[in-house]
Amino acid sequence: DVQSKVSDVVLGKEKPVEESDAEYEKLKRYIFELENHLAEAQKHAYRLVKRHRELGQSLSDFGKAVKLLGASEGNALGKAFSELGMKSEILSIKLQKEAQELLMSFEEPLKDYVRAVQSIKATIAERANAFRRQCELAETMKLKEINLDKLMLIRSEKVAEAEREYHEAIEGRE
């Protein structure tokens, strides 16, 4: 059994090493799903702010055009067009302010949340790499220990060198 495990390690047939803590795996899945949902919400928030800005700009353009039309008309019709143009421009300004408020109170916080989740994902990746390195070092230690035991049985002249390698590996691990 040990021989097959050693040969699997040497030949690289061993399965990738990952943590198997159920709570940690649950948290990891949650973070990955959360990132997807936040990215989708951020995309929709961006579109909403963009539409508010575009609508505000369109209302502003409409207001200017109607005011010009009112200036070219006379009497009551011209006055009505001018008034409609002014109201459109007022609505345009309100929509632009609302778009800015949406940006600051909705879209920007979503961006911050996405960055926080990405930071958590980077930490998860670093943890996985550290765990993998720890397991690799443990496997290296096992191999050196097996090599030392084997040399003690077969070749006593190479035992000192194997013991030195084993102790160096232990010191390097600490």
C-alpha positions as CSV (number, residue, x, y, z in Angstrom):
1,D,0.0,0.0,0.0
2,V,2.8,2.4,0.9
3,Q,4.7,1.3,-2.2
4,S,1.8,2.1,-4.5
5,K,1.2,5.5,-2.7
6,V,4.9,6.4,-3.2
7,S,4.8,5.4,-6.8
8,D,1.6,7.4,-7.3
9,V,3.3,10.4,-5.8
10,V,6.5,10.0,-7.8
11,L,4.6,9.4,-11.1
12,G,2.2,12.3,-10.4
13,K,-0.9,10.1,-10.5
14,E,-2.1,11.3,-7.1
15,K,-5.3,13.3,-7.0
16,P,-5.0,17.1,-6.5
17,V,-4.9,18.0,-2.9
18,E,-7.7,20.2,-1.5
19,E,-9.2,20.8,1.8
20,S,-12.2,18.7,2.6
21,D,-13.8,20.7,5.5
22,A,-17.5,20.8,4.8
23,E,-18.0,24.2,6.4
24,Y,-15.2,25.7,4.4
25,E,-16.4,24.2,1.1
26,K,-19.9,25.6,1.8
27,L,-18.5,29.1,2.4
28,K,-16.4,28.8,-0.8
29,R,-19.4,27.9,-2.9
30,Y,-21.3,30.7,-1.3
31,I,-18.6,33.2,-2.2
32,F,-18.4,32.1,-5.8
33,E,-22.2,32.3,-6.2
34,L,-22.3,35.7,-4.5
35,E,-19.7,37.0,-6.9
36,N,-21.9,35.9,-9.9
37,H,-25.0,37.5,-8.4
38,L,-23.2,40.7,-7.5
39,A,-21.7,41.0,-10.9
40,E,-25.1,40.6,-12.5
41,A,-26.6,43.2,-10.1
42,Q,-23.8,45.6,-10.9
43,K,-24.4,45.1,-14.6
44,H,-28.1,46.0,-14.2
45,A,-27.3,48.9,-11.9
46,Y,-25.0,50.3,-14.6
47,R,-27.7,50.0,-17.2
48,L,-30.2,51.6,-15.0
49,V,-28.0,54.6,-14.3
50,K,-27.1,54.8,-18.0
51,R,-30.8,54.8,-19.0
52,H,-31.6,57.6,-16.5
53,R,-28.8,59.7,-17.9
54,E,-29.9,59.1,-21.5
55,L,-33.5,59.8,-20.6
56,G,-32.4,63.0,-18.9
57,Q,-30.4,64.1,-21.9
58,S,-33.3,63.3,-24.2
59,L,-35.7,65.3,-22.1
60,S,-33.2,68.2,-22.1
61,D,-32.9,68.1,-25.9
62,F,-36.7,67.9,-26.2
63,G,-37.1,70.9,-23.9
64,K,-34.7,73.0,-26.0
65,A,-36.4,72.0,-29.2
66,V,-39.9,72.8,-27.9
67,K,-38.6,76.1,-26.5
68,L,-37.3,77.0,-29.9
69,L,-40.6,76.0,-31.5
70,G,-42.4,78.2,-28.9
71,A,-40.1,81.1,-29.9
72,S,-41.0,80.7,-33.6
73,E,-44.7,80.5,-32.8
74,G,-46.7,83.4,-31.6
75,N,-49.3,84.2,-29.0
76,A,-50.7,81.5,-26.7
77,L,-49.3,78.5,-28.7
78,G,-45.7,79.9,-28.4
79,K,-46.1,80.5,-24.7
80,A,-47.4,76.9,-24.2
81,F,-44.5,75.5,-26.1
82,S,-42.0,77.6,-24.1
83,E,-43.6,76.5,-20.9
84,L,-43.5,72.8,-22.0
85,G,-39.8,73.2,-22.9
86,M,-39.0,74.7,-19.5
87,K,-40.9,71.9,-17.7
88,S,-39.0,69.3,-19.8
89,E,-35.7,70.9,-18.9
90,I,-36.6,70.9,-15.2
91,L,-37.5,67.2,-15.4
92,S,-34.2,66.6,-17.2
93,I,-32.3,68.1,-14.4
94,K,-34.2,66.0,-11.8
95,L,-33.5,62.8,-13.8
96,Q,-29.8,63.7,-14.0
97,K,-29.7,64.2,-10.3
98,E,-31.5,60.9,-9.7
99,A,-29.0,59.2,-12.0
100,Q,-26.2,60.6,-9.9
101,E,-27.9,59.5,-6.7
102,L,-28.4,56.0,-8.1
103,L,-24.8,55.9,-9.1
104,M,-23.6,56.9,-5.6
105,S,-26.0,54.9,-3.5
106,F,-26.5,51.8,-5.6
107,E,-23.9,51.2,-8.3
108,E,-20.8,52.3,-6.4
109,P,-21.5,50.2,-3.3
110,L,-22.1,47.1,-5.6
111,K,-18.7,47.7,-7.1
112,D,-17.2,47.8,-3.6
113,Y,-18.9,44.6,-2.7
114,V,-17.6,42.9,-5.9
115,R,-14.1,44.1,-5.0
116,A,-14.5,42.7,-1.5
117,V,-15.7,39.3,-2.9
118,Q,-12.8,39.2,-5.3
119,S,-10.4,39.8,-2.4
120,I,-12.0,37.0,-0.5
121,K,-11.6,34.7,-3.6
122,A,-7.9,35.7,-3.8
123,T,-7.5,34.7,-0.1
124,I,-9.2,31.4,-0.8
125,A,-6.8,30.7,-3.7
126,E,-3.8,31.7,-1.5
127,R,-5.1,29.4,1.2
128,A,-5.5,26.5,-1.2
129,N,-2.0,27.0,-2.5
130,A,-0.6,27.1,1.0
131,F,-2.5,23.9,1.9
132,R,-1.2,22.3,-1.3
133,R,2.4,23.3,-0.5
134,Q,2.0,21.9,3.0
135,C,0.7,18.6,1.7
136,E,3.6,18.5,-0.9
137,L,6.1,19.1,1.9
138,A,4.4,16.3,4.0
139,E,4.7,13.9,1.0
140,T,8.3,14.9,0.5
141,M,9.0,14.2,4.2
142,K,7.3,10.8,3.9
143,L,9.4,10.0,0.8
144,K,12.6,11.0,2.5
145,E,11.6,8.9,5.6
146,I,10.9,5.9,3.4
147,N,14.2,6.4,1.6
148,L,16.0,6.6,4.9
149,D,14.4,3.4,6.2
150,K,15.1,1.7,2.9
151,L,18.8,2.7,3.0
152,M,19.1,1.6,6.6
153,L,18.1,-1.8,5.5
154,I,20.0,-2.0,2.2
155,R,23.0,0.3,2.3
156,S,24.3,1.4,5.6
157,E,27.0,3.7,3.9
158,K,24.4,6.0,2.4
159,V,22.4,6.3,5.7
160,A,24.3,9.4,6.9
161,E,23.5,11.3,3.7
162,A,19.8,10.3,3.8
163,E,19.6,11.2,7.4
164,R,21.1,14.6,6.6
165,E,18.5,15.2,3.8
166,Y,15.7,14.1,6.1
167,H,16.8,16.5,8.9
168,E,17.3,19.3,6.3
169,A,13.7,18.7,5.1
170,I,12.4,18.9,8.7
171,E,14.3,22.1,9.3
172,G,13.0,23.6,6.0
173,R,9.5,22.7,7.0
174,E,9.7,24.6,10.2
